């Protein structure tokens, strides 16, 4: 059986968590929880961009011909 996809993407969840933590916080630089959330968010964004780049590379010149 396939994995169930999350109703909300991980990136959106992390953005909400970071925003919630920043609203009631004075020193955001020293907080390790916020720092780890930001690192997780960056990792997710990197994954998404890598997948997009791989798909674009795999499509090759076919994608360019289809859009042109």
Secondary structure as GFF3:
##gff-version 3
##sequence-region A 1 68
A	DSSP	alpha_helix	10	23	.	.	.	ID=ss1
A	DSSP	alpha_helix	32	59	.	.	.	ID=ss2
A	DSSP	alpha_helix	61	67	.	.	.	ID=ss3
###
